Amino acid sequence: MTFKLNPNNDHLSTEELQKLTGMRKRCARRILLSTALAASGHPGGSLSSLDLLLVTYGLMNHKPDDPCWQDRDRVVMSIGHISPGVYSVLSEYGYFSEEEFLTGFRRAGSGFPGHVEKIVPGVEWDTGNLGQGLSVGVGMAMAMKLKGSRQKVIVFVGDGDLQKGQAAEAMRFASKFKLNNLIVIIDRNHLQICGGTDEIMPCDIPALFASSGWNVELLDDGHDYNKIFNMLSAVYNGKALKPERPTVINARTVMGKGISFMENLAKYHGSPLKVDQLALAFAELGVENDYDRWAKLRTSPVSAATRLENKICYPDIVAGMPVVYGADQKTDCRSAYGTALYELAKVNNIPGQTPKIVGVSCDLEGSVKMGDFRKHMPEAFLECGIQEHHAATMAGAISREEMAAFFSTFGVFAVSEVYNQNRLNDINHTNVKVVATHLGLDVGEDGPTHQGIDFIGLMRNYFNFQVFLPADPNQTDKIVRHVATVAGNHFVGMGRSKMGMVLTEDGTPFFGAGYKFIPGKGDWVRRGGAGTIISYGTLSPQVMSAWQKLHDEGIAVSILLMASIVPIDRESVIAAARSGGPLLSVEDHHVDTGLGAIISTILADEGIGCGLKRLGVAHYGSSGKPGDLYAEQGLDADGIVRTFKSLL
């Protein structure tokens, strides 16, 4: 049976103190041994946080034999580099064996990576990039609040970790939403890679949290088990100064604690001991030096037996009845998105029950059309203010708790601004729906700082995001309902302007009632033998107008609209290339990193030679009407006609 401390006791017993002391000795040995065996890793911070970790896992609700137990408390390691300490403690508490950890640590294919990852039993989130773990913990705590759960979320952060601005964003959000189920423990050892924190970037950490409305507890010795227990158990039991607030424990610790020649030296932040130093450290600990035996064991093939699968607990979301916009209607895709999201909320977010869909916005509720969603269920709408970094990460964490998280803002903020946050969500196999409005030159008068023209190029760098760019409001409705009901990460992008519907040649909506969106499938809106124009999204009206102009001149071209960019419809691209006519890609995107680049790669991979012209944004746009900006870069209907005719 795993070691358990009683949070209702006033103090630790002699037996518990002896138990923790023995656990520390074994864990310190593993920390030093694992990093020496791997010849890499971070022993110093692992030793400074070790006592805090041991008491935390002794107090919290968890089941080592069932690491995904639904009612467990969550522990998030924002300081992901202290994996030797985390793995040592998890081993001590029975999540896996010492042998599995020591023989696998930092070996390719094993279950024990250099920074903590959730393939390790007991780890909740893949961290490593500092400054993001607090947002993750806030997301989990927010999800628990929405569920009405009593579980706690405990986040370990470092003092260097808190130099990132995103941490302050997370602090403010946690205070605003009164996340009193959130406890932050700071490993305040005053050292980082290049020296002292006060020298490199001074910060009054208690004042930073206090100014954001947190309970601030000062722990003068983060290695005294009684002091740690008394403070943490009080907070855990809701006995904080102001129980409606989140709480931070600022624990004064010592880098390299317990090994005399390592203590208070920044070099041991990321420097393992050499073999001769290891012998000295083991002598201080009073443990056997069995380095050679473990080094030999690590020559055996690596085991992956402990690795956990990345499983998404996804809610059962009903798509509802699609909205069909008539042939004569004119609206914007973002309004169609807002309507679809509201309709989804009506059938899935039942008042009095846990929401299945959560909306996350950054001071742009009206622009991204989430107002009706908020009115239907205010508690499921999370207004983050102008804090995109936190919002993106938090949305990812919430989405791992059986909810679909719709994160919406302008394109430049949803993609370029939070590239790394989206990347870590991708690594963590989240269930985020990034819906970006205001893409491309279509943003118009706001100018180049707001004209996102790199969204495809950036989103294609991820391995687990699908990328969809609807051609009109009807297709927007179908795509939004699709991503809501399908697990995984999705990006849906659209412009700002109003547009008419894409119509069939007989004048009915092409993406109307009978249309079904299929990822990886393009839509042949027109067929003709003179060649193919391939496009998507905001330029669809210009492309359809160009088709009409060419048609009036007796030039019959095919129009292939590619709403699904990732995955792409390779077969249709190949078929278009082999049809005999030239190909013209048209997009409101950087000409070298969007759809045209994808088409070029497909043709090169297949060894197909054909006439191809890539038409897109060739330089930053200016401030003006979208139509004028398109004309400047040859992306209006007349420019498309000129370019296509030049290929004939």
N, C-alpha and C positions, 0 to 999 in steps of 0.2 A: 504494500500500500504506500502511495506517495506521501512524502512529508507534508504536513498541513499545519499551519499556524491558525490559532483562533483569534479572529479580529476583535472579538468581544472581551478578550482579556486585557487587564491593565498593564501587564508587563510580560516579558518572556521568562519562562522558567529556566532553572539551571540546566535542565536536560535539553531544552530547546536551544539555549546558547551553545552548549557543547556540540549539539548536532550541527548547528550552522557553522561553527568553527571547523569541524571536520569536513563539512561540505566545501568550505572555502579552500581548504588545503588541497583537496582533490581537484577542484575546479581550476585553481591557480596552476597546478601541475599541468593540467590539460591545455590551458591557454599557452603556457610556455612551450610545451612539447609540440603541440599542433603547429604553431608558427615556426618553430625551429625545423621540424620535419619538412614543412612546405618551403622553407627558406624565404617566406614572405608572410605578410599579415600584420595585424595591429594588436600587439600585446599590451601596450601601455594603457590605452583607454579601456581595454577589456578588464584589466586589473582594477582600474579606478571605479568602474561601475559594478563590479562583481557583487559586492555586499548588497547594493540596492536591488540587483536582479534576484539574488537569493531570497530576500525577504518578500519581494513582490510576488514571485511564483509560489511562495509559501502561503501568502494571504489570499490570492485570487481564486476564483472558481474556474477550474479547468479539469480536464480528464486526459492525462497523457496517453492512455490507451485508446482514446477517441478524440484525436486532435481537432476534428471538425465538429465536435459536439455543439449543437445549436445554441445552447444556453451558456456557453463559455464567456468569460470576460476576454476582451481583446487586448493584446500587448503589441504596440507598434514600435519598431526600432528605427527611429529617424536616423540615429547614428549607426547606419548599417555596417560600418567597417569594424565594429566590435563583435563581429561574428564569432571569433574564438571564445569570447565570454558568454555569448548567448548560447552557442552550441554546447559549451561545457555545462551550463546550468540546465539546459533542456535534457542533456544526458543524465545529469544528477537526479532530475525529477522523473526519469523513466520514459522519455519520449523515444529514445533509441539507445543503443549501447555505446559505451566508450570506444569499443573497437571499431564500430561502424564510422564514428566521427573521426578518430585519429588516423585510420587507414585511408579515409576518403577526402579529408580536408584539402581543398584547393586542387584537386585532381580532376582532369577533364572527364566528364561523364558521371561523376559521383553525385551523391545527394547533398554535398556540403560545400557550396560555393564560397568564394572569398568575401563577398558581401551577402547579407542575409537575403534569402529568397524563400518563397512560400512552398517550394518543393521540399523544404525541411519541415518535418512535423513540429508544430508549435509556432511556426513563423507565419504571420498574417499578410505580409506585404513585401515585395521586392524593393529594397531601398539601397541607397548608395549615394545618389545625388543629394547632398545635404540641403536642408531647408524645406523639404517636402513632406517629411513624416508627420509634422504637426497637422498639416491639412488633411492627411490621410486619417489621422485619429479623429479630427473634427468631423470628417465625413461619416466615419463609423458611429461616432457618438450621436450625430444627427439622425442617422438611420435608426438607432436604438430608440431615440425619442419618438420618432414617427411610428415605430412599432409598439410603443408603450412598454418596452422592455426595461428590466431593472439591471441589465448588465452594465459593467463599467468598461471604460476604455482607458488604458494607461499608455502613455507615450513617453519613451525615453529620448531625450534630446541632449546634444552636447552644447557647450558654451560657444564653440566656433560655429556650430550648426545654426545658432540663432542670429548670426550676422547676416543671413539671407533675409531679404525684404519679405519674401513670401511668408515667413514665420509670423511677422507682424500682421499680415493680412488674415492669417488663420486665427490669431489671438482676438482680433476685433470681431470676427464672425462668431467665434465661440461665446464671447461675452454677449453679443446681441441676441443670440438664440438661447442664452441661459443654459448652456450645456454643463450642468452640474454633475453629469455622469462621466466627465472627462477629467483625468488626472495627468498632469505632466510632471515628469521627474527629470531634473537637469543634473547631468554629471558635470559639476562645476570644478574641473581640475585646473582651470586657468592656463591651459597649454593647448596649442595646436601645432600643425606641422612645422611652421617656421619660427616658433617661439611662443612667448607669452601672449595671451589674448588681449591684455591691456596695452601691450605694445603694438600689436598688429592691427587691431581694431577695437578700441575700448567701447564698452557698452555697459550701462547700468541695467542689468537684466531684471532684477526685481522691480525697478521703476518702470521698465518697458511693459511688463505684465500688468503691474498695478494701474498704469495709465489706460490700459485696455479693459479695466474692470474685473480683473481676476482676484481671487484669494491668493495671497502670496505667503508661503510658509518658508522660513529660513532654517535649514538644517546645518548646524555648524560642524557636524562630523558625519559624513556619509559612509563611514566605516563602523560606526558604533551601532550594533544590532538593536539594542534597546531603544536608542533614539530614533532609528529608522522605523522600527516597528510601531512605536508610540505615535509618531506623526502620521505614518502611512495608514495605519489602521483607523485612526480618528477620521481622516479624510475619506477613507474607503467607506466608513459607516455613516457618512453624511454629517459629520460633526465639524465641518469647516466654519470659519468665521461668519461667512454669509453663505448658507447652504444652497442658495439658488444660483451660485456662480461656479464656473470652473475653477480648479485649484492647480497651482504650480508649487512644486517643492524644489527649492534651490539648494541642492546638496553640495556642500564643500567636500571635495574629494582630492585624492593624491594620485597623479599619474604614476603608474607602475607600482601601486601600493603593495607592500609586503616583501618586495625584493630591494634590499638597501641600495644597490648600485643602479637601480632603475628609477627610483623615486624622484619625482619632480624634474625629469629630464625629457624635453620635447622630442629628442631623437627616437625615443621608444614608442612614439605615436605609431610609427609604421615600420619599425626595425625589429625583426626577430633576433633572439639571442643566437650567438654562434655556439658551437658544441662545447667549447671550454667554458663559456659564460653560463651555459645551461647547467653544467655540473656544479658551478658555484651557487646558482639559484636553487637547485634541488637540495643542496646541502643546507641552505638557509631554511627551506621549507621542511626539511627532515624527511624527504621522500627518496625512494630508490631512483637512481639514474638508469632508466631502461631505454635510453634513446636508440641504442643499436638494435635492440629487438624490434622496436616499432619501425625503424628505418627498413629493416629486412621485410617486415610484413607489408610495407607499402610498395614492395616490388611485385607483389601479386597483382593479378588483374583487378581493376577497380570494380566495386560493387555499386549498383544503383538500386538496391533492394528497398532502401528507405524513401526513395523519391515519391512525393505525392503528385498526383495529376492536378492540373489546373482545371477545376470544376467550377462552372458558373451556376449558381442557384437562381434560375430565371423564373419570374412570375408568369402565370398563364394569362396573357393579355389578348383580349378580344379586339379584332380589327374594326368591327362595326361596319356600317354601310357607307360606301364612298360617296363623296359629294361630287356631282358632275356639273361643270360650268358649261353654259350653252355656247353655241357657235358665235353669237353676237356679244357675249360678255367680254369685258376687259377688266382685269384685275392684276395684282402682283402675286408672285409665287409665295412671298412671305405671308400674305394674308391667307392664302390657301393653306399654308403650313399652320398658321394660328388656328384656323377653323378645324383642320384635321386633328390637331393636338387637343383642342377643346372637346371635339366629338369623342376622341379616345378616352379623355378623362371622364366624360359622362358615363361611359359604360364600364370603366375599370376602376376609377377612384370613387369608391362608395363612401359617402359621409359616415363617420363613425367607425370605419375600418382602416387598416393600414393601406396607404396609397401604393398602387403598383407602378405609378408613373410619377416622377419628381421632375420639376422644372427648375433650372438654374440659370439665372440671368445676372448681368452686370450693368445695372443702371440703364438698361435699354428695353425695358418691358414693352413699351409702346412700339418701338421700331421693329422689334422681332416678333411682335404680335402674340405675346403670351398673356395678354390681359384677361381674356375670357377663361383661360386655364386657371389663372390665379383666383378669379372670382368664384369658380366652381369649387375649388378646394384650396383656400389660402395657405393652410399649413404645408401643402405639398409644393408651394412655390417659394424658392429660396433666393431672395434678393441679396447679392453679394457686394453691391457697390462696385466701384471701379477697381476690382481685385481679381483680374482674370487668372493669374497664376494659381491662386488659392481655389478659385471656382472650378477650374479644370480638374485639378487633383481631387478636390472634394467630391466632384461629380463621379469620378472613377471609383472612389472608395464607397460611396453610397450604392453604386451600381453592383457592387459585390455582395450586397445584402438583400437580394431578392427584389430589386427595383430596377426599372429602366430609367436612366437619368438623361434627360434632354438638356444639353448645355448649349445655349444660344446667345450669340453676339455677332458683331460685324465680322466679316471674313478675315481682315487683317489681325483682329484680336483672337479669333477662334482658331487660327492656324499659325500665323507667323509669331504672334505674341507668346503663345504657349506651346511652342513646338516641343520643348523638352517634357512638359507636363503631359501632353498627349502621348509622347513616346513612352513614358513610364506607365501610363494607363495601358498602352498597347502591350508592354512587357508583362503587365499584371493581368492580362486577359479580362479586362473589365467589360461592362455592358453599357458603354456611353454612346449616346446619339448626339454627335456634334452637328448642330444645324446652324450653318453660317449664312446670314443674309448679307446684302450689300457687297457682293463680289464684283471685281473687275472694274473696267472703265465705266460700267453702268452706274457706279456710285456718283459719277459726274462731278458736280461743283465742289465736293469736299476735297478734291485734288488727290495727288499721288500718294500722300501719307495714308489715305483711307481706301485707295483703290487696290484691293488685294488681287495680285496677278500671279501668285506663286503657289496656290493651294494644291493643285494636282502634283506639281513637282515635289512639294514637301510631304503631302499625305502618302505618296507612293513609297516613301522611305520606310514606312511601317510595314509590318508583316501581318497584322491582324485587323486592319481597318479596311472596310469596303467603302468605296467612294462613288457617290451618286449625284448627278447634276441634272435635275429635271428640266424639260424643255418648255413647259407651260404649267399653269395652275392645276389642270387636270392630272398631269403626270406627277406633280408635287404631292397631291392628295394620296395617290396610290403609293408613292415611295415612302411617305411619312408613315402610313399605316403598315407598310412592309417592315420597315426598320423597327417599329415599335413591337412587333410580334416575333421578331427573329433575334436570337441571342447573339451577342458579340458587339464589337465596335463598328460604328457606321459614321460616315461623314456625308451630310447632305448640304449642298451649296446652291445658292440662288442669288439673283441680283435684287435691285431695289425697285426698278421701274415697273409700271403696269404694262401689260401686254395682252394681245388677243390670244385665242386658242389656236393650236396647231390643228388644221383641218384636213380632212381627206379631200380628194379631188371633187367629190360630190357635195362638199360643204358641211359635213358633219364633224364633230370633234374626234380627232384621231385617237386621243387618249380618253375616250368617253367610257360609258357604262360597261362595254364589253371588253375593255382593255385590262390586261393583267401584267403588272410589272414583273419581269424575271431578271435577276442579277446575271450579268454576263451575256445578256441578249440585247443587241441593237434593234432599232426600229426603222424599217425601210418605209419611210413616209411617202416617197415617190420613187418610181422606177423609170429609167430611161437609158438609152444606149450610148449617149455621148460622153459619159464619165460619171463620177460620183463626188458629191460634196458631203463631207463628214463633219458633223458639228454636234453641239450640245448647248443646253442652258440659255444664258442671256442673249446670245446671238441668234437663237432660233427664228425670231421674227424677221431679222435681216436676211437670213438664209432662205426662208420661205418666200420673201419678197424677191430675192435674187432669182429663185427658181421660176417665179412667174415672169420676170423680165426675160430670162433665157427662153422660156417656153414661148413667149410672144414672138421671139425672133426665130422660132423653129428649132431651137436647141433643146433636146430632151435629155435632161440629166436626172440621175438618181440622187435622192436625199436620204442619207443614213444618219439618224440622230442617235447618239451614243450617251444615253443617260447613265449607263453603267460604265464607269471608267475603270474601276477595280472591283470585280474582275471585268476584263475587256472581252468583247465579242471578236475573238481572233478570226473565226470562220467567216464572218461577214466582211472583215477587212480584206482577207485573202480573196474572197469571192469578188469584191469590188475591184481589187487589183487585177484580177484575171479576166475581168469583163471586157477588156479591150480599150476602154477610155482612161483618161488621166484621173488622178485623185487630187482633191483639194480639201485640206483640213482647215476649218475656220473656228477660231476660239477667242474669247475675251480672256486671254491668259498669256503669260510669257511665251513667246513663240517657240523657244527652245526647250521648254520643260513640261509641256502639256500633252494634249492629245496627239498633235503632230509628231512629237518625239516618240510617243508610243507606237504610232502607225509605222514610222520609219524603222523602229526596232523590229516590229513584227515582219516587215518585208525583208529586212536584212537576215533575220533568223530563218526565214523560209526560202531565201535565195531568189526572191521575186524582183524582177526589174520592171518598173513602169514609171510613167510620168507622175510626179508628185510635187505639189507645192504646199508648203506650210504657211498659213496665213494666221497671224496672231499679233499680240502686243509686242512691238519691237523696241519700244523705249517708254520710259515713264510718261504717263499721261499728264495733261494739264488740267486746269479747273474750268469746267464748262458743261454744257448740255451733253448727255451721253451720245446723242446722234452726231454732234459735232466732233466729239472725241473719236468716235468710230470712223468718221469720214477722214480725219487726220491720218489715221493708220490703215486706211483702205479696208476697213471692216464693215462699212455700211453696204447696203444692197448693191449700189453702183460699183463700189470697189470690188466686191465679190464677183460680180459679173465680169468686170475688166480682167481680173486675175484668171478666172476660169477660161475666158475666151483666149487669153494669151497661151494657155496650155494646149489648145486645139491645133 
